[in-house]
Amino acid sequence: MALIDLVKRRTEELGLKCRYTRSYGKRHSKWLVIEGRPCQVISARIYHHPDSTKIAIYGLYLPASEWPDFLIYVSVDKQGLASYFVVLRGEATKSTSLCAPESWLFKYKDAWSLLSENLAPEKLERRFEELNWKLEKLITVARTRGYNVELIPKGKWPGHVQNRIRINGRQCQVMSASRLSSDRNTPEWKVININPPRNTWAEFLIFILPSDSEQTTIFVVPRERIQKKTTTSITAKWINECADRWDLLVRI
């Protein structure tokens, strides 16, 4: 059974008024109106931690549409049992992953009564995370150097692309530089993953490596220098040659 049909059946069991919506002459596959509230049904993908039978990670997608007041996340376990999370639109600002059961998501489990409450407008505000921390850091550093910064819009959707930016007209893709280990006492702490994008949009790949200190290491790497997925030590000569190479992004 489709998730939207599971939700409709559940609302009917609870005595809530629920109807399907139509778009372009067809029944919409994700939108319902419940107790007069526009709602979007979304799959809450569950990933079970390989080293634990108790930890599950819920992948939560935030739709770009501004239509719904509520996001109804539905997860179905291996036995076919469904769990429902009735989330206020103002609670979510981005697609994310959350660990159960400590996360904020679980206070909305079976929170069907919210659909009938008189809620403050800010509870239903359509909010989108404007910039992630990597992009914010990169913009701050670039502007302190007097460089021109241009964000890349998402087109018809709200907000900006979170991993692309133009600096002095040069097309740059912002990359994560995750360490192989979080334990600084191991050799793997100094090794990072390098996973270049498949597309050819960027002239430069900018890797941002968080540090325990206030200083963050930024590598400005010409796109042609990385052709495949690999790992490298942060002490390697080639990557250190790219550390803080802001001169590569001079105006063109």
Contacts in CASP RR format, 6 or more apart in sequence:
PFRMAT RR
TARGET T0000
AUTHOR 0000-0000-0000
METHOD contacts of the structure
MODEL  1
MALIDLVKRRTEELGLKCRYTRSYGKRHSKWLVIEGRPCQVISARIYHHP
DSTKIAIYGLYLPASEWPDFLIYVSVDKQGLASYFVVLRGEATKSTSLCA
PESWLFKYKDAWSLLSENLAPEKLERRFEELNWKLEKLITVARTRGYNVE
LIPKGKWPGHVQNRIRINGRQCQVMSASRLSSDRNTPEWKVININPPRNT
WAEFLIFILPSDSEQTTIFVVPRERIQKKTTTSITAKWINECADRWDLLV
RI
1 9 0 8 1.000
2 29 0 8 1.000
3 41 0 8 1.000
3 42 0 8 1.000
3 43 0 8 1.000
3 74 0 8 1.000
3 76 0 8 1.000
4 20 0 8 1.000
4 29 0 8 1.000
4 30 0 8 1.000
4 32 0 8 1.000
4 41 0 8 1.000
6 74 0 8 1.000
6 76 0 8 1.000
6 82 0 8 1.000
7 18 0 8 1.000
7 32 0 8 1.000
7 39 0 8 1.000
7 41 0 8 1.000
7 72 0 8 1.000
7 74 0 8 1.000
7 84 0 8 1.000
8 18 0 8 1.000
8 20 0 8 1.000
8 32 0 8 1.000
10 82 0 8 1.000
10 84 0 8 1.000
11 17 0 8 1.000
11 18 0 8 1.000
11 32 0 8 1.000
11 34 0 8 1.000
11 112 0 8 1.000
12 18 0 8 1.000
14 112 0 8 1.000
16 34 0 8 1.000
16 35 0 8 1.000
16 112 0 8 1.000
16 115 0 8 1.000
16 116 0 8 1.000
17 34 0 8 1.000
17 35 0 8 1.000
17 36 0 8 1.000
18 32 0 8 1.000
18 33 0 8 1.000
18 34 0 8 1.000
18 35 0 8 1.000
19 32 0 8 1.000
19 33 0 8 1.000
20 27 0 8 1.000
20 28 0 8 1.000
20 31 0 8 1.000
20 32 0 8 1.000
21 27 0 8 1.000
21 28 0 8 1.000
21 31 0 8 1.000
21 32 0 8 1.000
21 33 0 8 1.000
21 38 0 8 1.000
22 28 0 8 1.000
23 31 0 8 1.000
30 40 0 8 1.000
30 41 0 8 1.000
30 42 0 8 1.000
30 63 0 8 1.000
31 38 0 8 1.000
31 39 0 8 1.000
31 40 0 8 1.000
31 41 0 8 1.000
31 67 0 8 1.000
31 68 0 8 1.000
32 39 0 8 1.000
32 40 0 8 1.000
32 41 0 8 1.000
32 72 0 8 1.000
33 39 0 8 1.000
34 70 0 8 1.000
34 115 0 8 1.000
35 115 0 8 1.000
35 116 0 8 1.000
36 115 0 8 1.000
37 69 0 8 1.000
37 70 0 8 1.000
37 115 0 8 1.000
38 67 0 8 1.000
38 68 0 8 1.000
38 69 0 8 1.000
38 70 0 8 1.000
39 68 0 8 1.000
39 69 0 8 1.000
39 70 0 8 1.000
39 71 0 8 1.000
39 72 0 8 1.000
39 115 0 8 1.000
40 63 0 8 1.000
40 65 0 8 1.000
40 67 0 8 1.000
40 68 0 8 1.000
40 70 0 8 1.000
40 71 0 8 1.000
40 72 0 8 1.000
41 72 0 8 1.000
41 74 0 8 1.000
42 60 0 8 1.000
42 61 0 8 1.000
42 63 0 8 1.000
42 71 0 8 1.000
42 72 0 8 1.000
42 73 0 8 1.000
42 74 0 8 1.000
43 61 0 8 1.000
43 73 0 8 1.000
43 74 0 8 1.000
43 75 0 8 1.000
44 58 0 8 1.000
44 59 0 8 1.000
44 60 0 8 1.000
44 73 0 8 1.000
44 74 0 8 1.000
44 75 0 8 1.000
44 83 0 8 1.000
44 85 0 8 1.000
44 105 0 8 1.000
45 58 0 8 1.000
45 59 0 8 1.000
45 75 0 8 1.000
46 56 0 8 1.000
46 57 0 8 1.000
46 58 0 8 1.000
46 59 0 8 1.000
46 75 0 8 1.000
46 77 0 8 1.000
47 56 0 8 1.000
47 57 0 8 1.000
47 59 0 8 1.000
47 97 0 8 1.000
48 55 0 8 1.000
48 56 0 8 1.000
48 57 0 8 1.000
49 55 0 8 1.000
49 56 0 8 1.000
49 57 0 8 1.000
55 99 0 8 1.000
55 100 0 8 1.000
56 99 0 8 1.000
56 100 0 8 1.000
57 97 0 8 1.000
57 98 0 8 1.000
57 99 0 8 1.000
57 100 0 8 1.000
58 73 0 8 1.000
58 75 0 8 1.000
58 97 0 8 1.000
58 98 0 8 1.000
58 99 0 8 1.000
58 100 0 8 1.000
58 103 0 8 1.000
58 105 0 8 1.000
59 95 0 8 1.000
59 96 0 8 1.000
59 97 0 8 1.000
59 98 0 8 1.000
60 73 0 8 1.000
60 92 0 8 1.000
60 95 0 8 1.000
60 96 0 8 1.000
60 97 0 8 1.000
60 98 0 8 1.000
60 105 0 8 1.000
61 95 0 8 1.000
62 71 0 8 1.000
62 92 0 8 1.000
62 93 0 8 1.000
62 94 0 8 1.000
62 95 0 8 1.000
62 96 0 8 1.000
62 128 0 8 1.000
63 71 0 8 1.000
64 128 0 8 1.000
64 154 0 8 1.000
64 157 0 8 1.000
64 158 0 8 1.000
66 126 0 8 1.000
66 158 0 8 1.000
68 89 0 8 1.000
69 88 0 8 1.000
69 89 0 8 1.000
69 124 0 8 1.000
70 86 0 8 1.000
70 87 0 8 1.000
70 88 0 8 1.000
70 89 0 8 1.000
70 114 0 8 1.000
70 115 0 8 1.000
70 124 0 8 1.000
71 87 0 8 1.000
71 89 0 8 1.000
71 92 0 8 1.000
72 84 0 8 1.000
72 85 0 8 1.000
72 86 0 8 1.000
72 87 0 8 1.000
73 84 0 8 1.000
73 85 0 8 1.000
73 87 0 8 1.000
73 105 0 8 1.000
74 82 0 8 1.000
74 83 0 8 1.000
74 84 0 8 1.000
74 85 0 8 1.000
75 82 0 8 1.000
75 83 0 8 1.000
75 85 0 8 1.000
76 82 0 8 1.000
76 83 0 8 1.000
77 83 0 8 1.000
83 109 0 8 1.000
84 109 0 8 1.000
84 110 0 8 1.000
84 112 0 8 1.000
85 105 0 8 1.000
85 106 0 8 1.000
85 108 0 8 1.000
85 109 0 8 1.000
85 110 0 8 1.000
85 111 0 8 1.000
86 108 0 8 1.000
86 110 0 8 1.000
86 111 0 8 1.000
86 112 0 8 1.000
86 114 0 8 1.000
86 115 0 8 1.000
87 105 0 8 1.000
87 108 0 8 1.000
87 111 0 8 1.000
88 108 0 8 1.000
88 114 0 8 1.000
88 119 0 8 1.000
88 123 0 8 1.000
88 124 0 8 1.000
89 123 0 8 1.000
89 124 0 8 1.000
89 125 0 8 1.000
89 126 0 8 1.000
89 127 0 8 1.000
90 122 0 8 1.000
90 123 0 8 1.000
90 124 0 8 1.000
90 125 0 8 1.000
90 126 0 8 1.000
90 127 0 8 1.000
91 104 0 8 1.000
91 108 0 8 1.000
91 123 0 8 1.000
92 127 0 8 1.000
93 127 0 8 1.000
93 128 0 8 1.000
93 129 0 8 1.000
94 128 0 8 1.000
94 129 0 8 1.000
94 132 0 8 1.000
98 104 0 8 1.000
98 105 0 8 1.000
100 106 0 8 1.000
108 114 0 8 1.000
126 158 0 8 1.000
128 158 0 8 1.000
128 159 0 8 1.000
129 162 0 8 1.000
130 159 0 8 1.000
130 160 0 8 1.000
131 139 0 8 1.000
131 151 0 8 1.000
131 160 0 8 1.000
131 162 0 8 1.000
132 162 0 8 1.000
134 163 0 8 1.000
134 174 0 8 1.000
134 176 0 8 1.000
134 208 0 8 1.000
135 151 0 8 1.000
135 160 0 8 1.000
135 162 0 8 1.000
135 163 0 8 1.000
135 165 0 8 1.000
135 174 0 8 1.000
137 208 0 8 1.000
137 216 0 8 1.000
137 218 0 8 1.000
138 165 0 8 1.000
138 167 0 8 1.000
138 174 0 8 1.000
138 206 0 8 1.000
138 208 0 8 1.000
138 218 0 8 1.000
139 149 0 8 1.000
139 165 0 8 1.000
141 218 0 8 1.000
141 246 0 8 1.000
142 149 0 8 1.000
142 167 0 8 1.000
142 246 0 8 1.000
142 249 0 8 1.000
143 149 0 8 1.000
145 246 0 8 1.000
147 167 0 8 1.000
147 168 0 8 1.000
147 246 0 8 1.000
147 249 0 8 1.000
148 167 0 8 1.000
148 168 0 8 1.000
148 169 0 8 1.000
148 251 0 8 1.000
149 165 0 8 1.000
149 166 0 8 1.000
149 167 0 8 1.000
150 165 0 8 1.000
150 166 0 8 1.000
150 167 0 8 1.000
150 169 0 8 1.000
151 160 0 8 1.000
151 161 0 8 1.000
151 165 0 8 1.000
152 160 0 8 1.000
152 161 0 8 1.000
152 164 0 8 1.000
152 165 0 8 1.000
152 166 0 8 1.000
153 159 0 8 1.000
153 160 0 8 1.000
153 161 0 8 1.000
154 160 0 8 1.000
154 161 0 8 1.000
162 174 0 8 1.000
163 173 0 8 1.000
163 174 0 8 1.000
163 175 0 8 1.000
164 171 0 8 1.000
164 172 0 8 1.000
164 173 0 8 1.000
164 174 0 8 1.000
164 201 0 8 1.000
164 202 0 8 1.000
165 172 0 8 1.000
165 174 0 8 1.000
166 172 0 8 1.000
167 249 0 8 1.000
168 249 0 8 1.000
168 250 0 8 1.000
168 251 0 8 1.000
168 252 0 8 1.000
169 251 0 8 1.000
169 252 0 8 1.000
170 203 0 8 1.000
170 204 0 8 1.000
170 248 0 8 1.000
170 249 0 8 1.000
170 252 0 8 1.000
171 201 0 8 1.000
171 202 0 8 1.000
171 203 0 8 1.000
171 204 0 8 1.000
172 202 0 8 1.000
172 203 0 8 1.000
172 204 0 8 1.000
172 205 0 8 1.000
172 206 0 8 1.000
172 220 0 8 1.000
172 249 0 8 1.000
173 197 0 8 1.000
173 201 0 8 1.000
173 202 0 8 1.000
173 204 0 8 1.000
173 205 0 8 1.000
173 206 0 8 1.000
174 206 0 8 1.000
174 208 0 8 1.000
175 195 0 8 1.000
175 196 0 8 1.000
175 197 0 8 1.000
175 205 0 8 1.000
175 206 0 8 1.000
175 207 0 8 1.000
175 208 0 8 1.000
176 193 0 8 1.000
176 207 0 8 1.000
176 208 0 8 1.000
177 192 0 8 1.000
177 193 0 8 1.000
177 194 0 8 1.000
177 207 0 8 1.000
177 208 0 8 1.000
177 209 0 8 1.000
177 219 0 8 1.000
178 192 0 8 1.000
178 193 0 8 1.000
179 188 0 8 1.000
179 189 0 8 1.000
179 190 0 8 1.000
179 191 0 8 1.000
179 192 0 8 1.000
179 209 0 8 1.000
180 188 0 8 1.000
180 189 0 8 1.000
180 191 0 8 1.000
180 192 0 8 1.000
180 193 0 8 1.000
180 231 0 8 1.000
181 188 0 8 1.000
181 189 0 8 1.000
181 191 0 8 1.000
182 189 0 8 1.000
183 189 0 8 1.000
184 212 0 8 1.000
190 233 0 8 1.000
190 234 0 8 1.000
190 235 0 8 1.000
191 231 0 8 1.000
191 232 0 8 1.000
191 233 0 8 1.000
191 234 0 8 1.000
192 207 0 8 1.000
192 209 0 8 1.000
192 231 0 8 1.000
192 232 0 8 1.000
192 233 0 8 1.000
192 234 0 8 1.000
193 229 0 8 1.000
193 231 0 8 1.000
194 207 0 8 1.000
194 226 0 8 1.000
194 229 0 8 1.000
194 230 0 8 1.000
194 231 0 8 1.000
194 232 0 8 1.000
195 229 0 8 1.000
196 205 0 8 1.000
196 223 0 8 1.000
196 226 0 8 1.000
196 227 0 8 1.000
196 228 0 8 1.000
196 229 0 8 1.000
197 205 0 8 1.000
200 223 0 8 1.000
202 223 0 8 1.000
203 222 0 8 1.000
203 223 0 8 1.000
204 220 0 8 1.000
204 221 0 8 1.000
204 222 0 8 1.000
204 223 0 8 1.000
204 248 0 8 1.000
204 249 0 8 1.000
205 221 0 8 1.000
205 222 0 8 1.000
205 223 0 8 1.000
205 226 0 8 1.000
206 218 0 8 1.000
206 219 0 8 1.000
206 220 0 8 1.000
206 221 0 8 1.000
207 218 0 8 1.000
207 219 0 8 1.000
207 221 0 8 1.000
208 216 0 8 1.000
208 217 0 8 1.000
208 218 0 8 1.000
209 216 0 8 1.000
209 217 0 8 1.000
209 218 0 8 1.000
209 219 0 8 1.000
209 234 0 8 1.000
210 216 0 8 1.000
211 217 0 8 1.000
217 234 0 8 1.000
217 243 0 8 1.000
217 244 0 8 1.000
218 243 0 8 1.000
218 244 0 8 1.000
219 239 0 8 1.000
219 242 0 8 1.000
219 243 0 8 1.000
219 244 0 8 1.000
219 245 0 8 1.000
220 242 0 8 1.000
220 244 0 8 1.000
220 245 0 8 1.000
220 246 0 8 1.000
220 248 0 8 1.000
220 249 0 8 1.000
221 239 0 8 1.000
221 242 0 8 1.000
222 242 0 8 1.000
222 248 0 8 1.000
225 238 0 8 1.000
225 242 0 8 1.000
232 238 0 8 1.000
232 239 0 8 1.000
233 239 0 8 1.000
234 240 0 8 1.000
END
